[in-house]
Every structure is written in structure tokens, then in C-alpha cells.
Amino acid sequence: MFNLVYKSVANSLSPAQIDEILVESRNFNGKHDITGCLIYHDGFFIQYLEGNVYVVSTLFEKIRVDARHYEVILLSKGSIYTREFDTWNMAYLSNNLPNEAFQYIKLMVNPEFEIPNMSVVPNPTSKRFWLAAKLLLNKIGHENFNKER
Ligand SMILES: Cc1cc2nc3c(=O)[nH]c(=O)nc-3n(C[C@H](O)[C@H](O)[C@H](O)COP(=O)(O)O)c2cc1C
């Protein structure tokens, strides 16, 4: 099992265009046993992807060149033993969410506040950060998300 986290700058996208990305993602990911979480905040994306190393890497190469975003920067990648988002083909979180972990997203995605070695805790490459995301998703409820695998 393998995971990766990247950040990118979104091109100006309507809510419908974000939905399109989610529908497309959940469809493909469901068929290819990929799970993860997409965060959209203040015009930036942070995405966590997990699954088979080859499948995730190949998908990332497609995502990297997607014209809906740019400045795609890989923040971390590596082997994992278990999935973090095993019931979400692509969970989605956006801004204005009532969780203190997400105040850090702004720091993370704004290049002018670049943090040496991602030292902010929790940072989007850390387990703790994604744990906070999971807690938030559980609070919001599963019903809004496609949890079919
Ligand atoms: C921010 C962002 C996240 C994306 N996440 C996924 C994803 O998790 N799974 C997926 O299949 N496509 C995702 N896509 C869409 C892919 O970039 C691409 O459009 C899709 O894989 C279809 O590519 P194809 O038409 O070349 O097969 C994402 C796109 C963007 C902009």
C-alpha cells in the first residue's frame, strides 16, 4: 500500500466544476481501489491518495497535468500499512470548516508563508493532519459521500 500528498493551485473553478472532479474521481477510484481525501481551500487543493503504488503513481501523473489546476507540488509519498480513508473513494473538505486543524491549511497552501520542512504541526503530510480530517468527516456524516468501493 502506498500514499502520496500534493498541493496545487486551482484555476478558477465553479462549484459545478469541483463536483465534476469529485464525480470523476469517485468513479475511477472506486474501480481501482483508490481512497483518499481532497481539500479545497482559498483556491488551493491538497489531496491525499492511497492505494496500489502503480495505480496511484499513474493517476498522479494524470492529475499533475490536469488543466484545472497548476503548480502541482508533491509534498510526500511512501509506503503505508493500512488505509486512512478506507471508506472514502474521495472524501471532500472545503473551507469554513469548524476544526482548528484547518487553520493550518492556509499556511500550508500559501507559498508566501512557505514553511521550512513542513514544520507546522499538524501539517498535511502528517498522519495527525489527516486524522483531524477524518474526525471532521465523521462529524459531518458519511451520507454526503460516496463510500462505495
Ligand atoms: C485537484 C484534482 C484532483 C483529482 N483527483 C482525481 C482522483 O482522485 N481520481 C481520478 O480518477 N481523477 C482525479 N482527477 C482528474 C484527473 O486529473 C483526470 O482528469 C482523470 O484521471 C481523467 O483522465 P483521463 O481522461 O486522461 O483518463 C483530479 C483532478 C484534479 C484537478
The ligand as an ORCA input file, in Angstrom:
! r2SCAN-3c Opt
* xyz 0 1
  C      -7.497     18.544     -7.890
  C      -7.819     17.353     -8.730
  C      -7.943     16.106     -8.140
  C      -8.244     14.987     -8.904
  N      -8.364     13.774     -8.292
  C      -8.654     12.682     -9.028
  C      -8.803     11.405     -8.413
  O      -8.668     11.233     -7.204
  N      -9.125     10.356     -9.227
  C      -9.314     10.487    -10.576
  O      -9.603      9.499    -11.247
  N      -9.185     11.684    -11.167
  C      -8.865     12.774    -10.433
  N      -8.744     13.997    -11.064
  C      -8.982     14.063    -12.518
  C      -7.756     13.655    -13.322
  O      -6.838     14.722    -13.351
  C      -8.129     13.277    -14.770
  O      -8.971     14.245    -15.315
  C      -8.840     11.959    -14.795
  O      -7.983     10.992    -14.253
  C      -9.266     11.533    -16.204
  O      -8.153     11.489    -17.035
  P      -8.221     10.804    -18.489
  O      -9.383     11.439    -19.183
  O      -6.902     11.126    -19.106
  O      -8.415      9.339    -18.249
  C      -8.430     15.122    -10.302
  C      -8.291     16.369    -10.898
  C      -7.995     17.487    -10.128
  C      -7.870     18.826    -10.786
*
